[in-house]
């Protein structure tokens, strides 16, 4: 869908420092309003959704957007909180929403009496274990998670066991910033694929299991460190370096071991440079395993909540609207009716710049919702790419932070060699 192939040769180490079928994939936090795709998800998509869940409980890192889920979660939290006679499932949901929104003590206030009333309800037990964990009461978390493991359906039991192993390990280790021993593997100083004797210790689903746990505990930087080591163990050095960069820049982890490892992987990734596009053999070596989804959190767009198109001012354009475009086998798009109403009108949206050439000053560039860690593994779909074209004679300096773009939206339904979306006569500004 694009004619600027140079963009696909760019590899950025800023997934976090700047970012199939669906199964009920959850662990630790069980909320019926969340539907997850099959794991493991591509690193970029996973980190985007993991960040969305994380910033529900607090302000986003500087220069990054708020979670689009916040209003929805707070609305449902208020509705359930106002209900004086919750069912077991509703109590589990209210407890989960309290956890997502950072209301840990309120989660305990909901889940403790709910468990006494419904002692065999799995989701209540699992959410209570997570609530004690996030409240810092590890002894009580262990007790509650043992109950959750016993009550868990067979499909969920391995993930609850992993959560229990995590909490038991941290209880033994005490305070300090160190990598959790989740799989009995010594990652050491290896850069790239691990020696066979160590890698054979890793379960085949170690990445999927850890991603699942990290979605339940999105503010846990040590789990992200674990994912970085797993990415490196499977040969994906660029993503590993970017993930560890985020552990320091976004999570503020200051372990000397982590910082040394981050520097080691970053230097190795710089030496490798961007992979060659289109080399399927290299792709297998680069990822080491098969991703099963592009991103884990499945969202259903509520058109009724979208801003009404305006003629007198730019209409804010959510990225979720662009993602709803469907492509047939011949790359012919079907746009949402809402999006077609915006065609030719002034819109505004935020995102990250991606240059289409080696130039520092540019008159056009790509805009992405979140930055890319590696274009080789994480090339966005055509529905996630927007071409920004400045007025003739104007240029902007390439920057890495979040920006705001305002201009006239143009939809492309006929030329499969061009981008689906462009914003013309665009103005670039700082985010309010």
C-alpha positions as a printed Julia matrix, in Angstrom:
432×3 Matrix{Float64}:
   0.0     0.0    0.0
   2.94    2.37  -0.15
   5.52    3.6   -2.54
   8.1     4.77   0.02
   9.93    1.52   0.57
  12.86    3.25   2.29
  10.75    3.49   5.43
  10.84   -0.27   5.82
  14.62   -0.23   6.21
  14.55    1.95   9.3
  15.06    0.33  12.69
  14.41    2.43  15.79
  15.4     1.35  19.3
  12.53    3.27  20.87
   9.62    0.9   21.39
   9.15    2.2   24.93
  11.41    5.16  25.28
   9.45    7.45  23.04
   6.32    3.33  21.57
  -6.03  -15.15  14.1
  -8.33  -16.09  16.41
  -9.22  -14.63  19.77
  -9.02  -16.55  23.04
  -9.86  -15.42  26.6
  -6.23  -14.85  27.55
  -5.9   -13.4   31.04
  -3.86  -13.96  34.16
  -3.89  -12.26  37.53
  -6.53   -9.66  36.6
  -9.78  -11.12  35.28
 -12.26   -8.61  33.86
 -15.03   -9.8   31.58
 -14.81   -6.57  29.57
 -11.31   -7.45  28.31
 -10.78   -9.81  25.38
  -7.26  -10.81  24.42
  -5.84  -12.36  21.29
  -3.68  -15.46  21.14
  -0.17  -14.88  22.47
   2.64  -14.18  21.88
   1.87  -10.85  20.25
   4.35   -8.86  18.2
   6.54   -6.8   20.47
   5.27   -3.47  19.21
   1.6    -4.36  19.59
   2.14   -5.95  22.97
   3.99   -2.93  24.34
   1.35   -0.52  23.01
  -1.45   -2.37  24.79
   0.6    -3.05  27.91
   1.24    0.69  28.17
  -2.47    1.45  27.69
  -3.31   -0.79  30.62
  -0.48    0.65  32.71
  -1.43    4.3   32.34
  -5.01    3.54  33.38
  -3.71    3.7   36.94
  -1.76    6.94  36.58
  -0.49    9.65  34.3
   1.29    8.53  31.12
   5.03    9.11  30.76
   6.0    12.52  29.45
   5.36   12.87  25.75
   3.05    9.86  25.45
  -0.74    9.85  25.09
  -3.22    8.86  27.77
  -4.93    5.48  27.57
  -8.06    5.6   25.37
  -9.54    3.01  27.73
  -9.72    5.28  30.77
 -13.19    6.77  30.23
 -14.66    3.34  29.45
 -13.15    1.69  32.52
 -14.09    4.53  34.85
 -17.66    4.53  33.51
 -18.05    0.79  34.14
 -16.37    1.09  37.55
 -18.9     3.76  38.56
 -21.83    1.67  37.35
 -20.8    -1.42  39.29
 -19.83    0.55  42.38
 -23.35    2.01  42.53
 -24.93   -1.47  42.55
 -25.7    -2.54  46.17
 -26.24   -6.23  45.32
 -23.46   -7.46  43.05
 -23.4   -11.0   41.71
 -20.18  -13.01  42.03
 -19.2   -12.2   38.45
 -19.94   -8.5   38.96
 -17.87   -8.43  42.17
 -14.97  -10.01  40.3
 -15.32   -7.36  37.58
 -15.5    -4.49  40.06
 -12.4    -5.77  41.82
 -10.59   -6.07  38.49
 -11.56   -2.53  37.49
 -10.28   -1.21  40.82
  -6.96   -2.94  40.1
  -6.77   -1.56  36.57
  -7.49    1.97  37.82
  -4.93    1.77  40.64
  -7.5     1.62  43.46
  -5.81   -1.26  45.28
  -7.37   -0.74  48.71
 -10.83   -0.44  47.15
 -10.14   -3.71  45.31
  -9.49   -5.41  48.64
 -12.64   -3.88  50.1
 -14.62   -5.43  47.25
 -12.87   -8.79  46.86
 -12.35   -9.87  50.48
 -16.07  -10.0   51.39
 -16.85  -11.34  47.91
 -14.53  -14.3   48.5
 -16.12  -15.03  51.86
 -19.5   -15.04  50.14
 -18.32  -16.99  47.07
 -15.35  -19.13  48.25
 -15.2   -21.27  45.07
 -15.32  -18.43  42.53
 -12.07  -18.53  40.57
 -11.99  -14.98  39.19
 -12.6   -13.49  42.64
  -9.78  -15.58  44.12
  -7.34  -14.68  41.34
  -8.15  -10.98  41.49
  -7.78  -11.04  45.27
  -4.32  -12.59  44.94
  -3.33   -9.83  42.54
  -4.79   -7.19  44.88
  -2.68   -8.43  47.8
   0.36   -8.56  45.5
  -0.09   -4.99  44.3
  -0.79   -3.84  47.86
   2.6    -5.25  48.9
   1.21   -8.0   51.15
   3.15  -10.91  49.63
   2.3   -13.48  52.34
  -1.41  -12.9   51.82
  -0.89  -12.84  48.06
   0.71  -16.29  48.21
  -2.2   -17.67  50.23
  -4.79  -16.21  47.86
  -2.94  -17.34  44.74
  -2.74  -20.9   46.05
  -6.53  -20.82  46.24
  -6.69  -19.4   42.71
  -4.43  -22.19  41.41
  -6.68  -24.8   43.01
  -9.86  -23.25  41.56
  -8.43  -22.37  38.14
  -9.77  -24.02  34.99
  -7.16  -26.2   33.31
  -6.51  -23.55  30.64
  -5.71  -20.88  33.25
  -3.86  -22.96  35.83
  -0.34  -22.66  34.29
  -0.6   -18.88  34.31
  -1.8   -18.71  37.9
   1.07  -21.04  38.84
   3.5   -18.66  37.13
   2.07  -15.72  39.08
   2.38  -17.72  42.31
   6.0   -18.58  41.44
   6.71  -14.89  40.83
   5.32  -13.8   44.21
   6.95  -16.64  46.13
  10.3   -15.8   44.55
  10.02  -12.14  45.46
   8.99  -12.98  49.0
  12.15  -15.07  49.4
  14.4   -12.49  47.7
  13.15   -9.5   49.69
  13.66   -5.95  48.47
  15.93   -5.02  45.6
  15.88   -4.82  41.82
  16.82   -8.18  40.35
  15.62  -10.39  37.54
  12.99  -12.93  38.64
  13.86  -16.61  38.27
  10.67  -17.69  36.51
  12.02  -20.49  34.35
  15.24  -21.7   36.01
  17.33  -20.15  33.23
  20.54  -18.15  33.57
  20.46  -15.5   30.86
  24.02  -14.4   31.63
  25.8   -12.08  29.21
  24.72  -13.84  26.06
  23.86  -11.58  23.14
  21.53  -13.31  20.74
  20.45  -16.93  20.86
  21.4   -18.68  24.13
  23.49  -21.84  24.36
  21.39  -24.96  23.8
  21.73  -26.24  27.38
  20.15  -23.07  28.75
  17.62  -22.45  26.0
  16.27  -25.99  26.34
  15.18  -25.09  29.87
  12.82  -22.45  28.52
   9.24  -23.64  28.02
   8.07  -23.32  24.43
   5.45  -20.81  25.59
   7.72  -18.78  27.89
   7.19  -15.55  25.92
   3.41  -16.02  25.78
   3.26  -16.86  29.51
   5.33  -13.83  30.49
   3.42  -11.5   28.17
   0.19  -12.68  29.73
   1.45  -12.02  33.25
   2.81   -8.61  32.21
  -0.62   -7.62  30.88
  -2.05   -8.29  34.33
   0.8    -6.44  36.05
   1.51   -3.7   33.49
   3.35   -1.46  35.96
   5.84   -4.21  36.83
   9.13   -3.21  35.23
  10.87   -6.43  36.26
   8.51   -8.44  34.07
   9.47   -6.19  31.19
  13.12   -6.91  31.91
  12.26  -10.62  31.73
  10.62  -10.09  28.33
  13.69   -8.26  27.08
  15.87  -11.21  28.05
  13.46  -13.61  26.37
  13.53  -11.55  23.18
  17.32  -11.69  23.2
  17.31  -15.43  23.98
  15.31  -15.97  20.8
  17.75  -13.92  18.73
  15.79  -10.64  18.55
  18.55   -8.34  19.78
  16.99   -5.09  18.5
  13.73   -5.61  20.38
  15.59   -6.78  23.47
  17.69   -3.6   23.49
  14.63   -1.4   23.04
  12.7    -3.17  25.8
  15.55   -2.77  28.27
  15.84    0.87  27.23
  12.21    1.28  28.29
  12.86   -0.42  31.62
  15.21    2.44  32.44
  13.57    5.39  30.66
   9.91    4.68  31.48
  10.04    2.5   34.58
  13.06    4.17  36.14
  14.74    0.89  37.1
  18.23    1.76  38.29
  19.81   -1.65  38.82
  23.49   -1.56  37.8
  23.04   -5.03  36.28
  20.09   -3.85  34.17
  21.91   -0.75  32.99
  25.0    -2.78  32.08
  22.85   -5.27  30.19
  20.98   -2.48  28.42
  24.24   -0.97  27.22
  25.53   -4.37  26.1
  22.43   -5.13  24.01
  22.2    -1.61  22.61
  25.78   -1.74  21.34
  25.15   -5.16  19.8
  21.98   -3.93  18.07
  23.83   -0.92  16.7
  26.52   -3.16  15.26
  23.97   -5.39  13.54
  22.09   -2.52  11.93
  18.66   -2.94  10.31
  17.86   -6.4    8.9
  17.35   -6.88   5.2
  13.75   -6.64   4.15
  12.15   -9.67   2.53
  14.68  -12.27   3.7
  12.46  -15.0    5.15
  15.43  -17.03   6.4
  16.72  -14.05   8.36
  13.21  -13.48   9.71
  13.2   -16.89  11.39
  16.62  -16.22  12.89
  15.6   -12.74  13.98
  12.43  -13.64  15.88
  13.18  -17.2   16.9
   9.49  -18.04  17.21
   6.18  -17.3   15.57
   4.03  -14.41  16.75
   0.35  -15.37  16.9
  -1.19  -11.89  16.92
  -0.22   -8.33  16.1
  -1.43   -6.98  19.45
  -3.06   -8.65  22.45
  -5.93   -6.37  23.44
  -8.95   -6.76  21.17
 -11.01   -3.59  21.11
 -14.47   -3.02  19.68
 -14.98    0.53  18.46
 -18.0     2.36  19.88
 -18.92    4.77  17.1
 -21.43    6.55  19.35
 -18.56    7.81  21.51
 -16.65    9.41  18.61
 -16.52   13.2   18.21
 -18.99   14.55  15.67
 -17.39   15.92  12.48
 -17.21   19.7   12.55
 -17.02   22.17   9.68
 -15.74   25.06  11.79
 -12.79   23.34  13.45
 -10.58   20.23  13.08
 -12.17   16.99  14.22
 -10.0    14.84  16.49
  -9.34   11.58  14.65
  -8.72    8.5   16.85
  -6.34    5.85  15.52
  -8.96    3.21  16.34
 -11.1     4.6   13.5
  -8.28    4.06  11.0
  -7.7     0.54  12.31
 -11.32   -0.39  11.47
 -10.66   -0.16   7.72
 -11.03   -3.59   6.06
  -8.92   -4.73   3.1
 -10.03   -7.44   0.7
  -7.76   -9.9   -1.14
  -6.99   -7.22  -3.76
  -6.12   -4.58  -1.11
  -9.32   -2.68  -1.82
 -10.37   -0.87   1.36
 -13.75   -0.51   3.0
 -13.78    2.55   5.22
 -16.1     3.2    8.14
 -18.96    5.52   7.28
 -17.72    7.81  10.03
 -14.29    8.01   8.38
 -15.82    8.72   4.98
 -17.64   11.69   6.53
 -14.22   13.13   7.41
 -12.78   12.74   3.9
 -11.69   16.18   2.66
 -12.3    17.8    6.06
  -9.86   19.17   8.62
  -8.75   16.63  11.24
  -6.18   16.45  14.0
  -4.38   13.52  15.57
  -1.25   12.78  17.55
   1.51   10.31  16.73
   5.18    9.79  16.0
   7.17   10.83  12.94
   8.81    8.27  10.67
  11.05    9.69   7.91
  10.76    8.38   4.37
  14.31    9.32   3.46
  17.66   10.07   5.04
  16.88   13.8    5.17
  16.61   15.61   8.5
  14.36   18.37   7.1
  11.34   16.88   5.32
   8.2    18.02   3.56
   6.41   14.74   4.11
   6.68   11.82   6.52
   4.76    8.91   7.98
   2.79    9.25  11.2
   2.32    6.25  13.52
   0.3     5.93  16.7
   3.35    4.61  18.55
   7.01    4.37  17.57
   8.38    1.21  16.0
  11.02   -0.89  17.69
  12.1    -2.79  14.59
  10.59   -2.46  11.13
  11.63   -6.0   10.33
   9.52   -7.76  13.01
   6.9    -5.12  13.62
   5.99   -3.58  10.27
   2.59   -1.96  10.86
  -0.39   -2.92   8.7
  -1.46   -0.45   5.98
  -4.33    0.69   8.22
  -1.82    1.95  10.8
   0.18    4.19   8.43
  -0.74    7.8    7.66
   1.17    9.99   5.2
   1.61   13.61   6.3
   2.21   16.17   3.53
   3.17   19.72   4.43
   2.23   22.7    2.24
   4.54   23.22  -0.72
   7.78   24.88   0.34
   7.35   24.01   4.02
   9.45   21.54   5.97
   9.78   20.13   9.48
  12.72   18.67  11.36
  12.41   14.99  12.19
  11.83   14.47  15.89
  11.17   11.45  18.09
   8.61   12.77  20.56
   4.84   12.82  20.32
   3.51   15.49  17.94
   0.14   16.81  16.84
  -0.76   16.99  13.14
  -3.64   19.08  11.76
  -4.67   19.11   8.12
  -7.1    17.93   5.44
  -7.78   14.19   5.44
  -7.66   12.34   2.12
  -8.79    8.72   1.78
  -7.38    6.51  -0.98
  -9.74    3.77  -2.17
  -8.35    3.23  -5.68
  -4.53    3.16  -5.79
  -3.07    0.08  -4.04
   0.45    1.45  -4.49
  -0.23    4.5   -2.35
  -1.11    5.02   1.29
  -4.68    4.53   2.47
  -4.69    7.81   4.37
  -2.94   11.13   4.04
  -3.22   14.49   5.76
  -2.5    17.3    3.3
  -1.48   20.92   3.9
  -0.54   19.7    7.36
   0.58   21.78  10.31
   2.81   20.14  12.94
   2.65   21.36  16.53
   3.46   20.28  20.05
   0.9    18.25  21.95
  -1.25   20.37  24.25
